[in-house]
Structures are given as C-alpha cells and as structure tokens.
C-alpha cells in the first residue's frame, strides 16, 4: 500500500466525529506535533498506532438550513470519503439510536466495497452499553459493531485493531537504537557541493488550496517550456504524474490540481483538497506548496505547510501571481518579512516567486527542488558533526540540571531523507525547546540546510564496571 492509508470518519452532525478524531490522534501521537502559529482544530492528521502509520480525516458536520439539505450534504461527504479512503468509519450516536440519515449514508457506503465499520459513540460505560439497542446497528450489515466512548477513550483500541487488520497494514520495523553511518564507506562527498547532482528521479508534489494557480503552473511547466518526456502512471487518485527533464535532471511531477471539480461546498473542498495533498506528499521527496501572492498566509496555507513539516518533506514555498503583487507595489523582501510573521515555522524553507500565467520563475522551482534533494539525501561525516557540536557547547553551553551542567557527548547521523541526528548526552529531559532550537539553527547555519532535520537527544548509557573479585 503506497503512502499512509486514509481512514475517514463519516456521519451526521453531533454524533461525536470530531471528539473521536481528537481522541485517536491526540492520545496516540507519534509523528504529529503542534506547530506554533497553526490552529489546532484541524480535520486531518497523521498518526501512528502500535507501529502502524495512518492518516485520519474527519469529514466534519454542517448546520443545514433544512433536513433535505442535511441529507444532501452528509451523503456528499460520505461519497467523497469512500473515493479517497482505504477504510470508512460510520460514526453514529448510541443514545439516539439508528436514524434515517444513518441508514441512507450506510446504503451509499455499502456500494463502495471498501472496508466499513460502525462506531456507536457515547457508550460511556458497560451499563450504558446494556441500555442501548446495539442490535439495530447490526441491521446495517457492516459486520461487527463497535460500542465506544470517544470522550473517555472506551473501545477505541478495538476499533483501530479491526481497521488495521482489515486493510492488511503491517507495523513498520523499529528504528535502529543507535547506528551512525560508517564514514569510511561513505560514497557521498563530505560537503554538499553546488555541482553534486542527485541520482535517480526526483518526486515533487505540487499542492495548494483551490484557485492558487496549480493547474496553470503545471500546464506552463509541461507545455510552454516543453520539458515533458512521457506520462507515467499516477500514484495518487485524481492526481497526474508527469516525467519532466530540466537541467539534465529527471523529475516526476505530481499535480493535485483536479481537487475542486467534485464538490461545490467550500468546507468539503477544503477538507478533501488536503486529503489528496496528503496522499501526494507521502510519495514525494519535495513538496511545492503554492501560495497566492494576493492573499497568502491564510489558515489553509498554514495547515498545508504544517503538514509538510509533519511528514518531514523538503519544502519549496512557491508564491504565485507575483506579477499582480508587483503591480500593486509589493517587493520580495517585504513579502518574505510579512510571511515570516504569519508563518514563522517555515522560515528555513526557500521561497520562489513565480507567475504561472507568463512562465516567470517556473523553472526555478525545479532547480530549487534539485538543490533541496541534495541536502535531503546527504550524509554528514561524524568527525565534522562532532567538531561543530564542540563549538556549539563552547558558544552556548547546555542548561544545568540540579545545579550540574548537561553535557553533550557525541553526535552522529543515523538516517537521511530527512537528515536525522542523535546526540548522546546526560539528562536529555533537562534540555528545553529553546536550546533544542538553538542547536538545530546552528547546524542549519553551518551546513546551509534548507530542509527539515530531526535532532534527537538521547541519554548516554553508562557502561557498568565489572565488580572486583574479593580475595
């Protein structure tokens, strides 16, 4: 199964979908993290449950003007969910029992032939479970019915266990405890040079909210500049993959621009534009998030950018419609500063100003992507890393713990794509977020890194001295 399988929560309003979403994501948080400046009420997230990586989507509820309107909107959400998801969970209210709306949604889901589950919510205790007529929910024909309480977490493990079993999702192998790369066997040069070129195709996903110009950008890239060699099979539904050659480098460009043709309700479009973007990001090394220069930095932009960081993908911020912004007096320096204030968590990422309409700057996006992949795949020699770690401690020692200084002993790179470093130290719990950011920024400056990096502080294991034999 390519990427993370998407699990959609579907149901009428006020049955507890969002509560269930927050419970599943918030209590099993392994990859997702809060990013400063980003709203927390997202309707999508990545999570890891018992070593299995999933993407979860809450289809949300509407305040309908009439019951007919409610039926139409809920059915539309369910249809979109079945198109995008590997499995669908129909969430119902156990206290209210089975309703006609529930039955209607179930009828539609049944035709999808996707793995389907019924989550009977608001069953807070075993006593409540005995009072609720669960038998009527079995009439839907979905198989086992899961009585749970999203608010208290009751029964959610059983639901997740059934889902991962139905879609055949195996746990990922655990990461190595501490295995730095062998510098002597390193084939890459010690420094990432301007002339180093990544080997193999570079996968780049073009994402962004509706109407920012993704289709125009990709059409310009493929048509006007005539880089296209051939079309290859798409890896994400309703996305178009094209093989492009630019500057002697091959790129597989995934266009997610078709996302707004299947829905007209704005909130639904927002939700499922993200779903399709999530799936495209999973298969990409570089993600180009396209912003509208005339209205950049809005909430949906922040959500997409935060998701790129959660997935630890190389990021290019593409500011489109720059020709319009320039006519209105905007400058690139001013724009960088303004966007930095609104979205400070992506300050490290490069920014390219383009006009998809006339082709200005389009090729620069691919050039920047190639440069980022050099860093994304790079290996850094352990001696060079430790020399830098010594300088960092001399310039700004780690905080003290219990009146004693925290010592950073040793650093090594343990993975790449993204670059991942482990620092052996004493009392890692005493190292706060501010010092972690300081160390990360120093490493970014030293190596010119413009890609996500992972920095893990791990307590050094002390070797036990053998006991002396008593004479």
N, C-alpha and C positions, 0 to 999 in steps of 0.2 A: 504494500500500500504506500503510495507516494505521499510524502509530507505527513502532516498530522491529520488524522481523520476528524471531521467536523461532527459534533453531536449537537443537534438543535432541540431546544425546549420550545414546545408549541402548546398553545391553549388560549382560552378566552381570558379576558382581563380579570384580575383579582383572584386568581387561583393560586398564586404564590410562585410564579415562574422566576421572577427576579430574586425572591428570597432563596429559592433553590439554587439559582445561578451563583449567588453570593456565597452560599454555604459550600458548594462544590469547589469553587475557585479559592475562596478566602481561607478555608481550613486545610487545603492540600496544596499550598502554594510552594512550587519548587522552582519555577522559572519566572513567573510573573512577579514584577515588583512595582511598587508605586514610584512614579517618576514625578519629581516636583513640578508643579505648574500644570499638571494634567488632571482633569476631572476624574473622579473615581467611579462615577456611575456609568461605566461602560457596559455595553451589551454583548461583549465578546472578550475572550481571554484564552491564553494558552495555559495549560496546567499539566502536572504530572501526577498520576495516581498509581501507586505501587509500581513505579518504574515505567509506566506506560504514558506516552505523550499524547495529549488530546487537545483539540480546540473546541471550546464551548460557546454556543450562541444562544442568547435569549431573544426571542422574536418580539418581546415587548407587548404591551397592551395599548389599546386605543380607547378614547372616550367617544363612543359613537353618538351620532345625532338620532339614530333610530335603531331598532332591533334588526331591521333589514340591513342597515349599514354595518352593524356589528358582524352579522353573518358573512357579509361580503369581505370585510377586512380580515377576519380571522381565517377564512378559507384561503384568501390570497397569501397570507403569511405561511399557512401550512403548505401550500403548493410550492412556494419559494424554498421552504425548508427542505422538502423532500428532494428537490433538484440539487441542492448543494450538499446535503448531509450524508454521512455514512450510516447514521442511525438517527432516529427521531424519538423523542420522549414526549408523549401527550400528557400534560400536567392537568389534573382535574382536582376539584375541591371535594374532599370526602365528606365534609359537613353538609354540603348542598346536594350531594348525590349526582347521578348522571343526568345531564341536561340534553335538550335537543341540539344545542350548539356543539356539545361534546360529541354527540353521535354523528353530526354532519362532518365535523373535522375528521373523526375516525374513519368514516366512509372514504374520504379522499385519501387519507394516509394509507389505507389498506391497499389501494390500487397501485401504490408506488413500488411495492415489493421490496422496500427497504426494511431492515430490522426495526421493529416498532415496540415501544414499551409504554405501559400505562403507569404513571406515578400518581397515586392517590394521596394528595397532600393534606396537611392539617390533621393528621392522625398522630396526636402528640403522645398518647400513652396506650398501653395494651388494653386498658379499659375502654378508651375511645374506639380502638380498633374493633372491639366486640360490639360496639353500638352502631357502627357504620355498616350499611348493607354492601359489603365488598362484592357480593355475588353478582350484582348488576353490572359491575365494571368488567367482569369476565365475559359478559354478553358481547362485548366489543370484538372478541375473537383475537386479541393480541397475544394470548398466552398468559404467562404469569403476571399478576397484578401486584405492584409494589406499594404497600402502605407505608408512608413515611411522614416525617415532620421536618420540613425544610428549616423551620425556625430553630429546632432543637437538634437537628442532625440525625434523628432516629431513622434508620432504614436506608440511608443514602449509600452506605458501603455495598449493600446487597444490590442496589440498582446499578452502580458502577461496575461491580463484578460481572453482572449479567451482560452489560453493554460490551465490555472488552472481550468477553467470551464469544458473543455473537458476531463481532466483526473480526475476530481472529487476531487481535492486537497483542503481540508479544512484548514483554518488558525489554527495555534497552539494556545492553550489558553495562555493568557498573564501570565508572571511570577508574583508571589505574590509581593506586594510592599515592605514589609519588615516583614518577619515572621521567626524569628530564631527558631531552634528546641527547644523543651521543654526538658531540661536536666533531669528533674525528670522522664520523660517517656522513656529515652534513654535505649535501651537494650544492645547496644554495650558497651564494656569497655572503660574507659576514655583514655587509651592509646592503640595503635595498638601493640599487643604483637606478639612475634615470633611464638606463638602457636595458635594464632587466625586463624581459617580457614574459608574462605568464604563459605556461604551456597548456594546451587544450582550450576548449571553448569556454567563454565567459558567459554565464547566465545572468541576465539583467531583467528585472521586472519593472514595468512602468505602471505606477499606481497613483491614485489621487481621487479626490471626490469628484462627483459629476460636474461636467461643464468647465473643467480647468484646462481642457485642450489636449487630453491624452491622445485621442484619435488623430487629431491634426498633427501632433508631434510625430507619432509613429508613421503616419502616411507620408509626411515630409521626409522622414528618415529613410523609408523604404522606397519611396517613389522619386522624389525630386533629386536626391543625391544618388539614387540607383546603386545602393550597396547590396541589395538583396541578391543572394545566390540561389536559394531554393527555400521552399517551405518545409518545415518538419512537423511531425505530429505534436499537437498541443498536449501539455502535461496537466493543464487545469481546464475544467469545463468552461465553455464560453470565453476562453482566452485564446489568443492567436500567437503562436510561436513562429518566428521567422529567423532564418540563419542569415547573418549580416557579416560582411567583411569590411573593416575600416582600419587603415593604417597597418595592414598585414595581419591583424588580429581578428579571429572569428568570435562573433557574439551571437548568442541565442536570446533574442529579444521577445519577452512576453508582454503582449498588450492586453490589459484588462479593461479596455475602453468600452466594451459592449455591455457594461454592467447596468445601464439605466434603461434598457429597452423593454424589460419585462415587468416593470412596475411604474406606477404613477404616483403612489403615496410617498411623500418625501421621506418620512421616517423609515419606511420599509426599504427604500432605495439606499438610504444611509447605512442601514444595518447590513444589507447584502452586498453593497459595494465593498464593505470591509471584509465580508466572508470571502469573496472572490480574491480580494487582495491578499488575504491571509494565505490562501492556497498557493497563489503565485509566488509569494515571498518564500514559502517553505522550500521551493525548488531552486531559488535564485541565490547567487552569492552577493550580488549587488542589487539594491533596490533604489530606483529613482522615484522619489516622491515629488510629484508635480504640484506646485502651488500657483494660484492665480495672483499675479503681481498687484492686481487692483483690490484684492481682499484676502491677503494671505494671513496666516496665523490664527485662523478661526478654530473653533473647537474640534471640528472633524479633522483638520490638518494635524492638530496636536495628537489626536488619537492614533492616526496612521503612523506618525513619526515615532510615537512611544512604542507602537507595536513592532516597528523595525528594530528598535533597540532591544526590546524583549526577546526578539528572535536572534539578536546578535548578528545582524546582517550589515555589510558595508552599505553606507548610505550616501547618496548624492541628492542634495536639495536642488530641484530644478524650478526656477522661478520663471514661469511662462507669461506671455503677454507683456514682456518688458518694453516693447515698442510703445504700447499705450501708456505705461507708467512713466516712461521718459518724456513723452509729450506733456504729461501733467507736472513735470518738474522733478521727478524722483531721481535720485542718484544711487549707485550701488552701495556706496559707503553708508548712506542714510538708511537704506533698506536693510543692510546687514545689522546695523545697530538696532533698528526697530524690531526685527525678527528675533534678535538675540534677547531683547527684553521680554518678548512674548513667549518664546520657545527656547529658554536658555539651556535646556538639557541636550540640545543637538548642536551646541556651539562648535564642537570639534569637527563637524562634518563639512565637506566642501560645498560651495554654493555656485551654481552655474545659471547665468541669466540668459534666457533664450526668447526668441519669437518663433513659435512653431509655424505661424502663418507664412512668414517670409523666409524661414530656414536659418535665421541668425542664431549661432551658438549650438545648433543641434548636434553637430559632430563632436563638439567639446564634451558633451555628456558621455559619449563612448570613450573618449580619450581619458576623461577623469575616472571612469569605471575601471579601465585597464590599470591605471595607476593605483587605485584602491585595492585591486585584487593582488597586486604585488605585495602590498602590506598585509593583506588578509591571509595570504598563504605563507608569509615569510617566517623563517626560523632565525632566532637571535642567539648568538653564541653565549654560553653560560659565563665565561670569564668577563665578557663585556657587560653583561647584565649585573654581575656582582660588583664590578668597579663602579657602576652607576649607583647601585644600592649603597655602597660605602659613602659616596659623595652626598647622597640624599640624607643619610643619617648625620653626616658632619654639618650640613647646612641647616637641617631641621630635625633634631632628634625626636624619636617617637615619644609619646606621652608616658608619664610614670604610672605605676600601679602599686598602691600600698607603699608609696614613698620610694619605690625602686624603679629604675628606668626599664622600659620594654626594649629588648634587644632584637634587631632584625639580623638573623644569622646568615641566611643563604637564600638565593633566588634561582629558579630555573624555569624555562619554558616547558610546559608539559603537553601543549596542544597548539594547533593553529586552526585558522578558519572558524572562529576568530583566534588571534593570539591569546593564549592563556598562560598565566604565570602563577607559580606558587612560591610564597615567601615563608620560609621556616623562621619562626620567631618564638619568643616567650610571651605567654599570656595574650593571645590574639584577641580575647574578649575585651581587653583594655584599649584596643585601637578603635577610635571613633570614626564616624563617617568623614569628618573634616580632614583627618590625617590620611585616610584612605584616598580621598580625592586629591590631596596634595601629592601623594606618591604616584598616583595614576597620571596626574598632569605633568609631573617631572619626567616620567617615562615617555609620555606623548611628545613633550618638547625635545627630549634627547634623540628620539628616533623619528621625529616628524610624523607620528601616527595620526591618521585621519579616519581610522576605522575603530569599531568597538573593540575593547580589550577586556579580558577578565583577569582580575587580580585577587588571588585567594591567599589569605593569611592563615597559616596552619601552625599549630603548636609543635615545636620540635620534640621528638621523642628522645628521652634520655636513655642512654644505654645503662643497663644495670651492671654494676661491678660485681664480679664473682666474689662470693664470700671466701675469706681466708680460712684455710683448714686449721682447726685448732690442734696444736701439737700435744 
